[in-house]
Amino acid sequence: MKLRKIGKAETSDYEQAWWRGATIYEIYVRSFRDSNGDGIGDLGGVLEKIDHIASLGVDAVWLSPFYKSPQKDYGYDIEDFRLVDPSAGTMEDFLRLRDAVHARGMRLLLDFVPCHTSDQHPWFQESRSSRDNPKADWYVWADQRADGCPPNNWLSSFGGTAWTWEPRRSQYYYHPFLTEQPALNLHNEEVLDHIIQEMEYWCSQGVDGFRIDAVQCLSWDRDLRDNPPVGREGSHVMFGGGPTNPFARQHHLFDRNAEGTEEILARFRQFADEQECVLIGELADIDTPLAAPDLTGQGRRLHAVYDFNLINCPSDVEALTEQLRRREELMGASWVYNVLTNHDSTRALSNLTYFAVDTYPKQAAKLLLFMQLTLKGGCILYQGEELGLPHPHLEYEDIVDPWAKAFWPTFEGRDGARTPIPWSADAPQAGFSDGKPWLRVPEEHLSFAVDRQEEDADSVLNFLRRLIAWRRDQPTLRFGDEQISRWERAPIITWRRCHAGSELRAIANFATDQAFLPLDEFWRPMRVPGGVTRRQEHGLSLGPLEFAVVTADNQGGTKPASASDDT
């Protein structure tokens, strides 16, 4: 299948730019499939299971970092941007995987980390050696205060101060995350040029775009001003690290999404337009709907962002509705990807539908997938969501995540979303590996294994395949505008999608009780996989966690004038 590039003429065309409304599948490589028996997932394992991914009908595959790394943060601490880490395989493995992805009509995106490197990267080794070496200004260095303390009160989101002392320079270096992840100085044009060259290298190897890690950390306040404390008013931002993380006690005005971010992104976008690749930004630790318009910049910066506010949303239907309304109000024409779970989060089944995970797990998983694929924007599915995996319980002895170890027991960390994919319920290690896995395969995941779901026509896996195929034929869902209803009350959420004279209305019951939605007589249910297709005389009755899509019965043209209200 010949793939379309996103050339400059296409970036403003809703109908041509493939990434608008696309469905992307995120692979956390270490936990997907181990092909050599060392207990760690690798590129060869992804290649072995590429037909599983293609069978979903997704448009693109996103690979977590597989670059050479000391693995302090499991690949997000990069020692060499151009080398494949031995635990992940070889460059030949990557090239075979690239060809297999493209041969199946999918795009390939890489996770790229421009904000920091490993402390073992040669750039940092040289930078830390003295104050007058050629790379002395490649990282963020600052003098101590008069009392010897760090230059300001900035905190690492992983715990403790964001500054570490380097005796060879008698200065502190800045690290928003682990001590082993020093921040690059992207305000240095030479550094920015080199980072873009690393991205150009992977474009020359045939990748179609990048997920840009931690966009909120591209810049920082160059006056190094202290962050103010969070007052009684609280914050719209929802941070990771659990309720005891001191990071949440600051307004991160000067160390997150600081002045200069837009200029750095403009350079990235210039590169992306030249290379005809797509840039999708992660926005964590900041208010995504508020920041997204500036960071996408009407075609001048990122192509799209994904909404961390949904990932971190409290387990409450009213909070979820409010997040969706804020997003509609603030984001305007910015393009967003709907993400409910990723490699850093609690699995959505155990978060947004925690109340149903023990009683209606299959229907809850289907409801969440329905929401992801019918809200405005694209959809990023994290591995295991196609199986409806719940978040597993891990003992402290199972934990490897340094973030979890810093805040245990009030924060269980990221390992629960990173446990190995169960391929075969009865095979050793659920078919993930012939060796001892780097993370335990949760016993509670065995009944969700791929081989079990392949045999069940009503499984979450087969439902998702049908839903993606159905959505592909709905341009209103892929490209349309959105309006979140202001009239319905919990537990029902509804949203309208409009495009080219067509209008659909998605309806979801976020409860384990029956719910009824009054509807004018011209609203008729569409046939949607797993959805309610019968209406009563005065509206629609939804069982536990059921959903539906309705359309005006004269569609093909426009809806009746009375359909402009919320009934």
C-alpha positions in Angstrom: 0.0 0.0 0.0 1.4 3.4 -1.0 1.5 5.8 1.9 0.7 9.5 1.5 3.1 12.1 2.8 1.7 15.0 4.7 3.3 17.6 2.4 2.9 21.3 3.2 -0.1 21.7 1.0 -1.9 19.1 2.9 -1.3 20.3 6.5 -4.3 22.6 6.5 -6.6 20.1 4.6 -8.8 18.1 7.0 -9.5 15.6 4.3 -5.9 14.9 3.2 -3.7 15.1 6.3 -3.6 11.5 7.5 -3.0 12.4 11.2 -6.3 14.2 11.5 -8.6 11.7 13.1 -6.1 9.0 12.9 -5.9 6.0 15.3 -2.4 5.3 16.6 -1.3 2.3 18.6 1.3 2.9 21.3 3.8 0.1 21.9 5.8 0.0 25.1 8.5 -2.1 23.5 9.9 -3.6 26.8 6.6 -5.2 27.6 5.1 -6.1 24.2 6.8 -9.3 23.2 10.3 -10.8 23.9 11.8 -12.6 20.9 15.1 -13.8 22.4 14.2 -15.1 25.8 16.0 -12.5 28.0 12.7 -11.3 29.6 12.7 -7.9 27.9 10.4 -7.0 25.0 12.3 -6.0 21.8 11.9 -4.9 18.2 12.0 -8.5 17.0 9.0 -9.2 19.3 7.1 -6.3 17.8 7.8 -7.7 14.4 6.5 -11.1 15.4 3.2 -9.6 16.5 2.8 -6.9 13.8 -0.2 -8.7 12.2 -2.0 -8.4 15.6 -1.6 -4.6 15.4 -2.5 -4.4 11.8 -5.6 -6.5 12.4 -7.0 -3.7 14.6 -7.2 -1.3 11.6 -5.0 1.4 13.2 -3.4 4.1 11.0 0.0 4.2 12.7 2.3 2.6 15.3 4.2 4.6 17.9 7.3 2.9 19.5 8.6 3.8 22.9 12.3 4.7 23.1 14.6 1.9 22.0 17.8 4.0 21.7 21.0 3.2 23.6 20.3 3.9 27.3 21.5 3.0 30.8 17.8 2.3 31.4 17.6 4.3 34.6 14.2 5.5 33.3 13.7 2.6 30.9 14.7 4.3 27.7 13.8 7.9 28.4 17.4 8.5 29.5 19.2 8.4 26.1 23.0 7.8 25.8 23.0 7.8 22.0 20.1 8.9 19.8 21.3 6.9 16.8 22.1 3.5 18.3 19.6 0.8 19.1 20.0 -0.4 22.7 21.2 -4.1 22.8 18.2 -5.0 24.9 15.9 -3.9 22.1 17.8 -5.5 19.3 19.7 -4.2 16.3 19.4 -1.6 13.6 18.6 -4.4 11.2 15.7 -5.4 13.5 14.4 -1.8 13.3 14.6 -1.7 9.5 12.7 -5.0 9.2 10.1 -3.7 11.5 9.8 -0.4 9.6 9.3 -2.3 6.3 6.7 -4.5 7.9 4.7 -1.6 9.3 4.7 0.2 5.9 3.9 -3.0 4.0 0.7 -3.2 6.1 -0.4 0.4 5.2 0.5 1.9 8.6 2.8 4.8 9.5 5.7 4.5 12.0 6.2 7.1 14.8 9.1 7.2 17.2 9.1 8.5 20.7 11.7 11.3 20.7 13.1 12.9 23.9 14.5 16.4 23.1 14.5 17.9 26.6 17.2 15.9 28.3 19.7 13.1 27.8 21.2 10.4 30.1 24.1 11.6 32.3 26.1 9.0 30.4 25.6 10.8 27.0 29.0 12.0 25.6 27.6 15.5 25.4 27.0 15.7 29.1 30.2 14.0 30.0 32.0 16.8 28.2 29.8 19.5 29.5 30.2 18.5 33.2 34.0 18.3 32.9 34.6 22.1 33.1 33.1 25.5 32.6 35.1 26.3 29.5 34.8 23.2 27.3 33.1 23.3 23.8 29.9 21.9 25.3 29.9 23.8 28.6 26.7 25.6 27.7 24.9 22.5 26.2 23.0 21.8 29.5 21.4 24.0 32.1 24.0 25.0 34.7 23.6 27.5 37.6 25.7 28.8 40.5 24.9 28.0 44.1 23.2 30.5 46.3 25.3 32.3 48.9 24.3 29.6 51.4 25.3 26.8 49.1 21.8 25.8 48.3 20.4 25.3 44.8 19.7 28.4 42.7 15.9 28.2 43.3 13.0 26.1 44.7 12.3 24.0 41.5 11.4 20.4 42.3 11.8 17.3 40.3 8.5 15.7 39.5 10.2 12.4 40.6 10.9 13.8 44.1 13.3 16.2 45.7 15.1 19.2 44.3 15.5 19.5 40.5 19.2 20.5 40.9 22.3 18.3 41.5 25.7 19.5 42.4 28.6 18.9 40.0 32.0 19.3 41.8 34.1 19.5 38.7 32.3 22.8 37.7 31.2 23.9 41.2 27.8 24.4 39.8 24.3 22.7 39.9 22.7 21.2 36.8 19.0 21.1 36.3 16.9 17.9 35.8 13.1 18.0 35.8 13.0 14.3 36.3 15.7 11.9 37.5 19.2 13.1 38.6 20.4 10.9 35.7 18.4 13.0 33.2 20.2 16.4 32.8 18.2 19.0 30.9 19.5 20.2 27.6 19.9 23.9 26.9 17.7 24.2 23.8 18.1 28.0 23.9 21.6 27.3 22.6 21.3 27.2 18.8 24.0 24.7 18.5 22.2 22.3 20.8 18.9 22.8 19.0 20.6 22.2 15.7 22.1 18.9 16.9 18.8 17.7 18.3 17.1 18.4 15.0 19.9 16.5 13.3 19.1 13.5 15.4 15.5 13.6 14.3 16.6 14.1 10.7 18.7 10.9 11.0 15.5 8.9 11.8 13.6 10.5 9.1 16.3 9.3 6.7 15.6 5.8 8.0 12.0 6.1 6.9 10.0 7.1 10.0 6.8 9.1 9.5 6.9 11.3 12.6 7.6 11.7 16.2 5.8 11.8 19.5 7.6 14.6 21.3 8.2 13.7 25.0 7.6 16.3 27.7 7.0 19.4 25.6 6.3 21.3 28.8 10.1 21.0 29.7 11.6 22.4 26.4 12.2 25.7 28.1 12.6 27.2 31.5 12.7 30.7 33.1 16.2 32.0 32.3 16.1 34.3 35.3 15.6 31.1 37.5 12.8 32.7 39.5 11.2 30.6 42.3 7.8 29.0 41.6 5.1 30.4 43.8 3.1 28.1 46.1 -0.3 26.8 45.3 -2.9 28.7 47.3 -6.3 27.8 48.5 -7.6 28.2 44.9 -5.8 25.0 43.9 -4.8 24.3 40.4 -6.4 22.9 37.2 -3.3 20.8 36.6 -3.4 17.2 37.8 0.1 15.9 38.6 1.5 12.4 38.9 3.3 11.0 41.9 0.4 10.6 44.2 -1.1 12.8 46.9 2.2 13.3 48.8 4.3 14.5 46.0 5.5 18.0 47.0 5.7 18.9 43.3 2.0 19.5 43.4 2.4 22.3 46.0 3.9 24.7 43.4 2.5 26.7 40.6 5.0 25.7 37.9 5.1 29.1 36.2 8.9 29.1 35.6 9.9 25.5 35.1 7.0 24.2 32.9 5.9 25.7 29.5 8.1 28.7 30.1 8.8 31.6 27.7 10.7 30.3 24.7 8.8 27.1 24.2 6.9 28.4 21.2 10.1 29.4 19.4 11.7 26.0 19.9 8.6 24.3 18.6 8.6 26.6 15.6 12.1 25.3 14.7 10.9 21.7 15.1 7.9 22.5 12.8 10.2 24.0 10.2 12.2 20.7 10.2 9.0 18.7 10.1 7.6 20.5 7.1 10.9 20.1 5.3 10.9 16.3 6.1 7.2 15.9 5.7 6.8 14.2 9.0 4.2 14.7 11.8 4.9 16.0 15.4 2.5 15.0 18.2 3.4 16.6 21.6 3.0 15.2 25.1 1.8 17.9 27.5 2.0 16.8 31.1 2.3 18.8 34.4 0.4 21.7 32.7 -3.2 22.4 31.8 -3.4 20.9 28.3 -6.6 22.7 27.0 -5.2 26.0 28.1 -1.7 25.5 26.6 -2.5 23.7 23.4 -3.6 26.6 21.2 -0.2 28.3 21.7 1.8 25.1 21.2 0.1 24.1 18.0 0.0 27.6 16.7 -2.2 27.2 13.7 0.2 25.1 11.7 3.4 26.8 12.9 4.3 24.5 15.8 3.1 21.0 16.8 0.6 19.3 14.5 -1.3 18.0 17.5 -1.1 17.3 21.2 -2.5 14.6 23.4 -4.6 15.4 26.4 -3.0 14.4 29.7 -6.0 16.0 31.5 -8.1 13.0 30.4 -5.4 10.5 31.6 -5.3 12.2 35.0 -9.0 12.9 35.3 -10.5 12.0 38.6 -12.8 8.9 38.6 -16.0 10.9 38.5 -18.4 11.4 35.6 -19.0 15.0 36.4 -15.2 15.7 36.5 -14.9 14.0 33.2 -17.7 16.0 31.7 -16.1 19.2 33.0 -12.8 18.3 31.4 -14.4 17.7 28.1 -16.3 21.0 28.3 -13.1 22.9 29.2 -11.3 21.3 26.3 -14.1 22.4 23.9 -14.1 25.9 25.3 -10.3 26.5 25.3 -8.8 24.5 22.5 -10.6 26.0 19.6 -9.1 24.7 16.3 -6.2 22.9 18.0 -6.0 19.3 17.2 -6.0 16.8 20.0 -5.5 13.0 20.4 -7.8 11.3 22.9 -5.7 9.2 25.3 -7.1 7.5 28.4 -4.1 5.3 29.2 -0.4 5.4 28.4 2.9 4.0 29.8 2.9 6.5 32.6 -0.6 6.1 33.9 -3.2 4.0 35.7 -5.1 1.9 33.1 -8.3 3.7 32.3 -10.6 0.8 33.1 -9.5 1.0 36.7 -9.6 4.8 36.8 -12.5 6.3 34.8 -14.7 3.2 35.3 -13.3 2.0 38.6 -16.8 1.4 39.8 -17.5 -1.2 37.2 -14.1 -3.0 36.9 -15.3 -5.9 39.0 -18.9 -6.2 37.7 -18.9 -5.1 34.1 -15.3 -5.1 32.9 -16.0 -5.9 29.3 -18.7 -3.4 28.9 -16.7 -0.7 30.7 -13.8 -1.3 28.4 -16.0 -1.0 25.3 -17.5 2.2 26.6 -14.1 3.8 27.0 -13.0 2.8 23.6 -16.3 4.1 22.2 -15.6 7.5 23.8 -12.0 7.6 22.5 -13.1 6.9 19.0 -16.1 9.3 18.9 -14.8 12.4 20.6 -13.2 15.1 18.4 -9.6 14.4 17.4 -7.5 11.4 16.9 -7.2 8.4 19.2 -4.1 6.9 20.7 -4.6 3.4 22.0 -2.1 2.0 24.5 -1.1 -1.7 24.2 -3.6 -3.8 26.2 -6.5 -1.4 25.8 -7.6 -3.6 22.9 -7.9 -6.4 25.5 -9.7 -4.3 28.1 -6.9 -4.9 30.7 -7.6 -3.6 34.2 -4.8 -2.1 36.2 -3.1 -4.9 38.2 -2.1 -4.8 41.8 1.6 -5.0 42.4 3.5 -5.6 45.6 6.5 -3.5 46.5 8.7 -6.4 45.7 7.5 -6.3 42.1 8.2 -2.6 41.6 11.1 -1.4 39.4 9.8 2.2 38.7 12.1 4.8 40.4 9.1 7.2 40.7 7.1 4.6 42.6 9.9 3.8 44.9 10.2 7.5 45.8 6.6 7.8 46.8 5.5 4.3 47.9 3.0 3.5 49.3 0.8 6.5 48.4 1.8 6.2 44.7 2.2 2.8 42.9 3.9 4.3 40.0 3.9 3.4 36.3 4.7 -0.3 36.4 1.0 -1.4 36.5 0.6 0.0 32.9 3.9 -1.6 31.8 3.3 -5.3 32.7 3.8 -7.7 29.8 1.0 -8.2 27.3 -0.7 -11.6 27.8 -0.6 -13.4 24.4 -1.6 -16.9 25.5 -3.5 -17.7 28.7 -2.0 -21.1 29.2 1.6 -20.5 28.0 4.5 -19.8 30.4 4.7 -16.1 31.1 1.5 -15.8 29.1 3.5 -16.1 25.9 5.4 -12.9 26.4 8.8 -14.5 27.0 10.6 -17.8 27.3 12.6 -16.3 30.2 11.8 -14.5 33.4 10.1 -11.2 32.5 11.5 -7.9 33.6 8.1 -7.3 35.2 5.8 -9.9 36.5 2.9 -11.0 34.3 -0.2 -10.3 36.5 -2.2 -13.5 37.1 -5.4 -11.4 36.8 -4.6 -10.6 33.2 -4.5 -14.2 32.0 -8.2 -14.4 31.3 -7.8 -11.4 29.1 -5.2 -13.0 26.9 -5.2 -12.5 23.1 -5.8 -16.1 22.3 -8.9 -16.2 24.5 -10.3 -13.1 22.9 -9.7 -14.2 19.4 -12.1 -17.1 20.0 -14.9 -14.8 21.4 -16.8 -12.8 18.8 -18.1 -10.5 21.6 -14.6 -9.9 23.1 -13.2 -6.4 23.6 -10.6 -7.2 20.9 -13.1 -8.1 18.2 -15.4 -5.2 19.3 -12.5 -2.7 18.8 -11.8 -4.1 15.3 -15.4 -3.6 14.3 -15.5 -0.1 15.9 -12.4 1.2 14.1 -13.7 -0.2 10.8 -17.0 1.5 11.4 -15.4 4.8 12.4 -13.2 4.8 9.2 -16.4 5.2 7.2 -17.6 8.1 9.3 -15.9 11.4 8.1 -18.0 13.3 10.7 -16.1 11.4 13.5 -12.7 11.7 11.9 -12.8 15.4 10.9 -15.9 17.0 12.5 -16.4 19.7 15.1 -17.7 18.9 18.5 -20.1 20.2 21.1 -20.3 18.7 24.6 -23.9 18.9 25.9 -24.7 21.3 28.7 -28.1 19.8 29.5 -27.6 16.2 30.3 -26.8 15.3 33.9 -24.7 12.5 35.2 -24.4 9.6 34.6 -25.1 10.4 30.9 -22.6 12.3 28.8 -23.5 13.3 25.2 -21.5 15.0 22.5 -22.4 16.2 19.0 -20.1 15.8 16.0 -20.8 17.9 12.8 -19.1 17.9 9.5 -20.1 18.9 5.9 -23.8 19.1 6.8 -23.9 15.8 8.7 -24.5 15.5 12.4 -24.1 12.7 14.8 -24.8 12.6 18.5 -22.8 10.2 20.8 -24.5 9.1 24.1 -22.8 7.3 26.9 -24.1 6.0 30.3 -21.3 6.1 32.8 -23.1 4.1 35.4 -24.0 0.5 36.4 -27.6 1.5 36.6 -30.2 1.9 33.9 -30.4 5.5 32.5 -32.9 7.2 30.2 -32.3 10.1 27.9 -35.3 12.0 26.4 -34.9 12.6 22.7 -37.0 14.4 20.1 -38.7 12.0 17.7 -36.4 12.8 14.7 -33.3 11.4 16.5 -32.8 7.7 15.4 -30.1 5.3 16.6 -27.4 4.4 14.1 -26.0 0.9 13.8 -22.7 1.1 15.7 -20.7 -1.9 16.9 -21.9 -2.7 20.5 -24.3 0.2 20.6 -28.0 0.5 21.5 -30.0 0.5 18.3 -33.6 0.6 19.7 -35.3 3.7 21.0 -38.5 4.1 23.0 -41.3 6.5 22.2 -39.8 9.4 24.1 -36.1 8.7 24.1 -33.4 6.2 24.6 -32.9 3.7 27.4 -29.3 2.7 28.2 -28.3 -0.3 30.3 -25.2 -0.3 32.5 -22.3 1.4 30.6 -24.2 1.2 27.3 -23.8 3.7 24.5 -25.4 4.8 21.3 -25.0 7.1 18.3 -28.1 8.9 17.0 -28.7 10.9 13.9 -31.6 13.0 12.6 -33.8 10.8 10.6 -33.6 13.1 7.5 -29.8 12.9 7.4 -28.1 13.0 4.1 -29.0 16.6 4.3 -29.3 18.8 7.4 -31.1 18.2 10.6 -34.5 19.9 11.4 -34.2 23.3 12.9 -35.4 22.0 16.3 -32.4 19.7 16.5 -30.2 22.7 17.3 -31.2 22.5 20.9 -30.0 19.8 23.4 -33.1 17.6 23.3 
